[in-house]
Each structure stands twice: as C-alpha cells, then as structure tokens.
Amino acid sequence: MKKVDLIFIFIGFFLGFLLFISTNNYIFSVVLALIFIVDYFLLMRKKILHYFDLIERVHTSYHFINSFVITLSVKDSLDEAYQNGIRINNARLNAETKELDDMPVIERIKYLKDYFSLSIYRMFLNVLDLYQDQGGNILNIADNLMRECTRTEKTLSDTLSIGYKHLTEFIILWLMSFAILLFMRFSIEEFYLMMLKNAFITPMIFMFFLICVGSTNLFINSFTDLTVKEEAKQ
C-alpha cells in the first residue's frame, strides 16, 4: 500500500471522527468514513497516482535529455551520453535501465520511450535520428528540443506552485468550516444537543460532510489536471 493510500484512509477516518463528535451518531460516522475511502479507491486514487507519476517522468526526462545532449556534444559518444543521462537517483528509471544492459545503446534509448511516454521524448528521438543520419553539431540540431524541454519543465513547476497554493487554500477552508461546527458543538453544548434531537439536524450535518467529499473529488480532478503532452504506452 502506498503512502498516499494511508493518507487518504486517515482522512476518511478523521472525517468520520469529526462527524461522530458533531452528531454522536456512530452509524453516520462509519458510513461517511467508508464512503470517503471507497470513493478514493474508485475515483481519486488513479488520478492522484498518475499525477505523481507524470511529474516524475517529466522531471526525469528533462534531466535525461539535457544530460544526454550536453554529454554527446562534448564526448561524441552515445554510450557515455546515455550513461550520464540515466545517472539520476530514480528507482523506477534505474530498474528499467538495469534490464537493458545487453542491448545496443541506441535500442536502450528507444526502449525508454515507453517508460517516459511523453511527446518531448518522441521529439528527442527524432532529433537523435536526424543527428545520426546527417551528423553535425548536436547542440544546434537539438536547439528547439532543449528550448521545449526547458519550457515544459518551467510550465510544470509553475503549475505545481499554483496547484499547491490552491490545495493549501482548500484545506484551510474546510478546516475552518469544521472548526466552526466544533465551536458550536462545545461552546453552546446544551443548545446544540437539543438541536440534535431534531430528526433533520443529524442528516443535514451528514450532508454537509458529503459535500466535503464531493468537493474533494472536484478539487482532485482540477488539481491533477496537468497540461503535459503524453503518448499512449505501447
């Protein structure tokens, strides 16, 4: 089980705990926790894991392409350029490349297109084909590629910065909403407990928490939507 799974399971139980404190109703609390956890595994998990996977692949491709092109321009060796490109602390990339040692270097480079699955890596392969066919200065041939690589990395960094700012705002908004509910629960306790005797109050509070679950889904859809061109894995 991944760390993100544990985080969202904890959030589910935390929401259930808050609902129990707010309503003294353990049935609604357990149902809410289960709804959130099931909703996460059915709808949110795939998007979140793809989000982190895409970020990792973009950062890794940026490092690989830049290191490869610069090394090739200096050493004029595909093998040294490849070795320098994969010299990065990335467990997944290391696992992928470890199995390719018996392949010719150009085949190893082309094989990684399925790992990266990015349009920028396809562009890199086209530049490499052009360099092998026509020769010349790799820095001149790859000028547009390097610019696009840098632009993609910067765009992703800017998007992540804005996204995490919105995430902070989203979390603060809901924490403040729950804080207000808990303040009412304990500051006007006698009146609040009298309100809970009304058959409609507990379901209304439950609906309030369901709105939180729904808004979390909508936020995850927006938060994990990165404008990076991908290619389908073969």
Secondary structure, DSSP 8 states (H G I E B T S, - for coil): --HHHHHHHHHHHHHHHHHHHHH--HHHHHHHHHHHHHHIIIIIHHHHHHHHHHHHHHHHHHHHHHHHHHHHHHH--HHHHHHHHT-S--HHHHHHHHTTTTS-HHHHHHHTHHHH-BHHHHHHHHHHHHHHHH-S-HHHHTHHHHHHHHHHHHHHHHHHHHHHHHHHHHHHHHHHHHHHHHHHHHHTHHHHHHHHTSTTHHHHHHHHHHHHHHHHHHHHHHHT-----B----
